[in-house]
Amino acid sequence: MGPATNRKYKKQWIFKTVAILLPFLILGIIETGLRIFGYGYNTNLFVESQTGRFYYLNPEISQKYFTVSENTTLGNSEFFLKDKKPGTIRFFVLGASSSIGFPYLHNGAFPRLLKYRLQLENPEVNFEIINLSITAVNSYTLSDFAGQLVDYEPDAILIYAGHNEYYGALGVASSSNLGNNPKWIRATLALKNLKIGQCVFRLAARIKGTDKKTTDYSRTLMERMTRKQSIPYNSALFHRGIDQFDANMTRLLQTFSKNGIPVFISSLVYNQKDLKPFVSSTDSLNANEQHELGNAAYNKGNYIAAKAHYNRAKEYDELRFRAPQKINQLIEQYAASMENVYGVDAMQTFEAHSPHAILDSTLMLEHVHPNLYGQRLISDAFYEEIKVSGILPETPGNRFFISVKPSDYPFTAFDTIFGRISTWLLKELWPFNEPIAEERSDYVRTYEEQIAGACAVKQITWKEAMQDYLYPYYIQMQDNDQALRIVEGLCLEYPYRADYFLEAGRLCRQQKQEGKAWFYSMKAAAIASFSNSIEK
């Protein structure tokens, strides 16, 4: 082969190489341009605070999972230090509306109650419990979070999730759907990390158009997210939802296990007795019939049979807002078979505190959301499993031997009232369709009811309700116990505000609660030591 031939082949090789690389170069230029001009949304799990010393959940992250942007929901903005301090135990919480605390705001969620107990009973440990739960997401979102979470030094992951596998974002029967092929959905999520990917999917969505039913704000989010309202028991779609959960959770748990990160995963609770099935067939799998048989057995005192009928009614209910029993069985299986996975049996805890071990409105507000009592029980279930896991220090240094009792949690009348109002508003519409009872004309609202009502219709924020209305009111009424509950709630919401901790310590001393006074004063001093980093 002569020199001329060699030059010819060399030129051909160069042209082929350029031809192959050119599309990637063009895409790279487009991607860079889109980033420079700020197109699209940020897909990092966390973003930095203004001071650069804290991280918090990226408020744009959920846009990655909802195909209908109008239905995108937000999580909490809970700050944690970029540089993890020695002596810090950091937990991340994964879940959806139940673990974000719906319908309560902020401190009505079990992660906050868990932090309250852990920090008081182990006061020399710095606990960071960062709740990453987002309403209306499911295992696709949780699994996608896992890949980034391992880089943020978690000491453990806490999971309460599984009710949204059918209608949550990317669920098998959701209006925010990308098909039913898990590999395709995961590839799509990976592509959305690129601005080009976001651009392509936005263009595709515009061409396809949007069903007005999915963006009609006169409908509840539950209705807007529901694409298929009837999923028969044991149907292909029924099993597809279970398989979706299993595939995503297995990937998630393997990710954390591979990185040596313990996971505490809880069984799911749901209303067994006091919720009539949403959609019932008329064949042998008649959910309404099973529920009526359950009521008949319950009224006769045959509670074992009643429970069996109620559970069958839930399984046969074709509108699947309550997870199938198979999902709880999978959760139990993960804990039994996978390394570093701990099972938290919230269901067993609820049964132990329910009449005749049948879950009803004693602990449940509607179909799946626990009331404040129920949220505390979930917190207790996690606490007990964490306590025996060996994660907590053996010598917590609790010189006052603080022990948190059920009556100590900073619940207020506001929390109960706000939850009740929010539940009324939810149940007024589909799929509950329960009209709100008219208020008597001579009824005089309490101050707490006025403030909770204003907060429920977004006339004031939660912070304003606590700091500007309820706290001054209780101080004026000389009700220091309620004032302390308000300030303790503000300490949980703003763990880097020294002024709230100082005030909590002062109120504790007034009430001769020396242990808690010492704790809050100690925390205030620690926060003040880096006061220039306080986030207002």
Helices and strands as residue ranges (DSSP letters): H 3-36, E 46-48, E 54-57, G 61-64, G 69-71, E 80-81, E 88-95, H 97-100, G 106-108, H 110-121, E 126-131, H 139-149, G 150-152, E 156-160, H 182-191, H 195-208, G 212-214, H 221-224, H 236-258, E 263-266, H 287-299, H 303-316, H 325-337, E 341-344, H 346-352, G 355-357, H 372-389, G 406-408, H 413-427, H 447-456, H 462-464, I 465-470, H 471-476, H 480-493, H 498-510, H 514-528, G 531-533
